[in-house]
Amino acid sequence: MFYKSTNPTPDTTSSRTYNRSHNRAYAQQRPKQKEMIFGLHAVIEAIDAGKTLDKVLIRRDMSSALARQLLDRLQANQALASTQVQRVPVERLNQFTDKNHQGVIAFLSPIEFYSVEEVVTEVFERGETPLIMVLDGVTDVRNFGAIARTASCAGAHALVISTKGSAAITGDAVKTSAGALHTLPVCKTDSLAQTLQYLKEAGLTLVAATEHTDLLYTQTDMTRPLAIVMGNEEKGIYEKNLEICDVKVRIPMAGTIESLNVSVAAGIMMYEALRQRNNG
């Protein structure tokens, strides 16, 4: 059943208010212009100039010679191996800019990315005991930044994240990290499972924080070479990745809330490792 308005005169004031608030919200979703570049030639030039790209969006139906040239550049450049490339409808591109994007938008990364193999090797060569934080599906930008800040304070050697399904490393993330993301190595991987397997083979013990265990986080040895694995707040650690981990521990909960914020939980885990290492 449909109802007619009892007031035939449109409320233009509320409509203008809605439009202004809607436009502000829409604008807030867009990245700052300095964080992205658009246009085929501009993106190709950025690659040739050695810029670090976090993600590249390409119009789904674009198949021009210049578009193929861009894809070839992305595949051939080893420094961009961790760059996420997505084919998307033009409507998705239009959400980010009203200007002529020519079917491609690239998001500049505010940080450099590192190879986890190189980081682990260098840590061992310095005679230090590795402490790596692995994030499986942490998508909140501020949580990611807060974890990076705590990881730096706790003496972690690197953060490992997936190319897909992870928080975008934006200016907000860097700001929340209090600059830690400029000094703490961040390693991107296309396969978190393969990276976890590598860490095991390199001699690190994989400790997963999960509610599906009776072992407390204080009851495992964190003085050994270690990778702490944290999962998404809603789904936890992906099952396949959880199976690879050597030890599963939980943080006890006394209140009515079922889980901690992931950045808080990560801080508890890292500072337990620091406590044990300082007392060892």
WOJOMO-V874070 format. One record per residue. NEAR is the number of other ideal C-beta (glycine too) atoms within 10 Angstrom. Layout:
near:NEAR
near:NEAR
This chain:
near:2
near:3
near:5
near:6
near:8
near:5
near:7
near:6
near:6
near:9
near:11
near:8
near:8
near:9
near:10
near:10
near:11
near:11
near:10
near:10
near:10
near:10
near:10
near:9
near:9
near:10
near:8
near:7
near:8
near:13
near:16
near:9
near:11
near:9
near:17
near:21
near:19
near:20
near:17
near:18
near:12
near:14
near:24
near:18
near:12
near:18
near:19
near:10
near:7
near:9
near:15
near:16
near:22
near:22
near:18
near:22
near:23
near:21
near:19
near:14
near:10
near:17
near:9
near:11
near:7
near:14
near:17
near:11
near:13
near:23
near:17
near:11
near:15
near:19
near:11
near:9
near:14
near:8
near:13
near:21
near:14
near:21
near:20
near:19
near:16
near:11
near:12
near:14
near:11
near:12
near:8
near:14
near:19
near:12
near:13
near:17
near:14
near:8
near:11
near:8
near:22
near:18
near:21
near:23
near:26
near:28
near:21
near:16
near:21
near:18
near:18
near:11
near:21
near:18
near:16
near:24
near:13
near:12
near:19
near:22
near:13
near:15
near:20
near:15
near:8
near:8
near:6
near:12
near:17
near:22
near:23
near:26
near:26
near:29
near:27
near:24
near:22
near:23
near:15
near:17
near:18
near:15
near:21
near:28
near:25
near:22
near:31
near:30
near:19
near:21
near:26
near:19
near:15
near:20
near:15
near:25
near:20
near:23
near:29
near:24
near:25
near:22
near:18
near:12
near:14
near:22
near:19
near:16
near:26
near:20
near:14
near:18
near:24
near:18
near:14
near:21
near:26
near:14
near:13
near:22
near:25
near:13
near:10
near:21
near:21
near:27
near:20
near:23
near:21
near:12
near:12
near:25
near:15
near:11
near:23
near:26
near:14
near:15
near:24
near:15
near:8
near:17
near:11
near:24
near:18
near:21
near:26
near:27
near:23
near:18
near:11
near:10
near:13
near:8
near:13
near:12
near:20
near:13
near:10
near:18
near:12
near:23
near:13
near:16
near:17
near:26
near:27
near:28
near:28
near:25
near:21
near:17
near:17
near:9
near:10
near:20
near:24
near:18
near:8
near:11
near:23
near:18
near:12
near:19
near:21
near:15
near:17
near:20
near:21
near:17
near:17
near:7
near:11
near:5
near:5
near:5
near:8
near:7
near:13
near:15
near:14
near:24
near:21
near:15
near:20
near:27
near:19
near:14
near:24
near:24
near:14
near:20
near:24
near:16
near:13
near:16
near:16
near:9
near:7
near:10
